[in-house]
């Protein structure tokens, strides 16, 4: 399933101080997830895979630890 997602060439996200940049990226990603009919339980993991630099660092600080409730896309 991840390979199917990556074949759509989703843009990575490095973090951005401008919320408009984030909103454009998020809309693109949501469109790709919808097109591929991505199951809800995969969305967060697939999108987190696209984080780089500051966004990756942020994710490492907020992602659930083993045994904790997983985050949902909502």
C-alpha positions as CSV (number, residue, x, y, z in Angstrom):
1,X,0.0,0.0,0.0
2,X,2.9,2.4,0.8
3,X,4.4,1.8,-2.7
4,X,1.0,2.6,-4.3
5,X,1.0,5.9,-2.3
6,X,4.6,6.8,-3.2
7,X,3.9,6.1,-6.9
8,X,1.6,9.1,-6.8
9,X,4.7,11.2,-6.0
10,X,3.4,12.9,-2.9
11,X,5.3,16.1,-2.0
12,X,7.4,15.9,1.1
13,X,7.0,18.5,3.9
14,X,9.9,20.1,5.7
15,X,7.9,22.4,8.0
16,X,7.0,25.9,7.1
17,X,6.4,29.1,9.1
18,X,3.7,30.1,6.6
19,X,0.4,28.4,7.3
20,X,-0.7,28.9,3.7
21,X,2.2,26.7,2.5
22,X,1.2,24.0,5.0
23,X,-2.5,24.2,3.9
24,X,-1.5,23.8,0.2
25,X,0.6,20.7,1.1
26,X,-2.1,19.2,3.3
27,X,-4.8,19.7,0.6
28,X,-2.6,17.9,-2.0
29,X,-1.9,15.0,0.4
30,X,-5.6,14.7,1.3
31,X,-6.4,14.6,-2.4
32,X,-3.9,11.8,-3.0
33,X,-5.2,9.8,0.0
34,X,-8.7,10.1,-1.3
35,X,-7.8,9.1,-4.9
36,X,-6.0,5.9,-3.7
37,X,-8.8,5.2,-1.2
38,X,-6.3,4.9,1.6
39,X,-7.6,3.1,4.6
40,X,-7.9,5.4,7.7
41,X,-5.5,3.3,9.8
42,X,-2.7,4.0,7.2
43,X,-3.1,7.7,6.6
44,X,-1.0,9.1,9.5
45,X,1.8,6.6,9.0
46,X,2.0,7.3,5.2
47,X,2.0,11.1,5.7
48,X,4.5,11.0,8.5
49,X,6.8,9.1,6.1
50,X,6.9,12.4,4.0
51,X,8.2,14.6,6.8
52,X,11.7,15.9,6.5
53,X,13.9,18.3,8.4
54,X,11.9,20.4,11.0
55,X,8.7,18.4,10.3
56,X,10.5,15.1,11.0
57,X,12.0,16.5,14.2
58,X,8.5,17.7,15.3
59,X,7.0,14.3,14.5
60,X,9.6,12.5,16.5
61,X,8.5,14.5,19.6
62,X,4.7,14.0,19.2
63,X,4.3,10.6,17.7
64,X,2.7,8.0,20.0
65,X,5.1,5.6,21.8
66,X,4.6,1.9,21.6
67,X,1.5,0.9,23.5
68,X,-0.1,4.4,23.3
69,X,-3.2,5.1,21.3
70,X,-2.3,5.7,17.7
71,X,-3.1,9.1,16.2
72,X,-5.8,9.3,13.5
73,X,-5.9,11.6,10.5
74,X,-8.9,13.4,11.9
